[in-house]
Amino acid sequence: LEDAGLVISAKSMDDLLVEMIELPRAVHPWFLACQAHPEFLSTPRDGHPLFSGFVEAAARFAQEHGRGN
């Protein structure tokens, strides 16, 4: 599936389930889907890297497209 842009970036330990998928930046600026629950490891002051990465990408996108402050 990688030639279509979809990247399987994590699988279960028994290799039977797909746990995370991503699209390359050339296809989408920030796309990730996961079955994990990173919100359980996140706090307002110390966000899980998945959430921090999303917020940083959104801020960068807004700034690059003249929508930031």
N, C-alpha and C positions, 0 to 999 in steps of 0.2 A: 503493500500500500504506500510505501514511501514515494514512489514515482508520482502518485496522485497528490502528494503533499502531506498526507497524514503520517505522523511518526508515533509509533508505539514506544513510549518512553519508560514504562514500568509495567511489569507483570507480577503476578502472585509468585510466591516462593516455589509452588509446585508447577509453575509455568503454564497453568491452565486458564487463567483469567487475565485479561488486560486491566490494569489498574489505572494507568494514565495514558492520555494521548495528547499530542501537540500538533500545531501547524507551524511550519518554518516562518520566520519573519518575512521572507519574500512573498508568502501567501497571505499572512495576516500579522498585524503588528504585535498582538499578544493573544494567543489562544491556547488554553489548556483545559482539559477536563479530567477529573479524578474521582475515584470512588472513596478516597480517604476522607477523614474528617479533621482537617487541619485547624478548624475553629476551636477544637478542644485543647489545642496546644498554643493558642493565641491569646494575647491580652492587649488592651488598648495601648499600652506603652511598649510592648514587645510583640509585634505582630509576627505571625508565622511567615516565613519567606515567600510562600505562595501569595498571601495577601499583600505583603509589602511590595513584591514584584509587580503585582497588578496595579497598585496605586502609583508606583513610580512610572510604569509604562503609560498609564492614563495621563498623568501630569506631563510627561514628556510629549505625548501625542498632542495634548491641548496646547502646549507651548509652541510646538512646531507648526501647528495649524492656526495660530493666532487666537486661540480660545482661552489662553491662560492669563493669569493676573500678573 
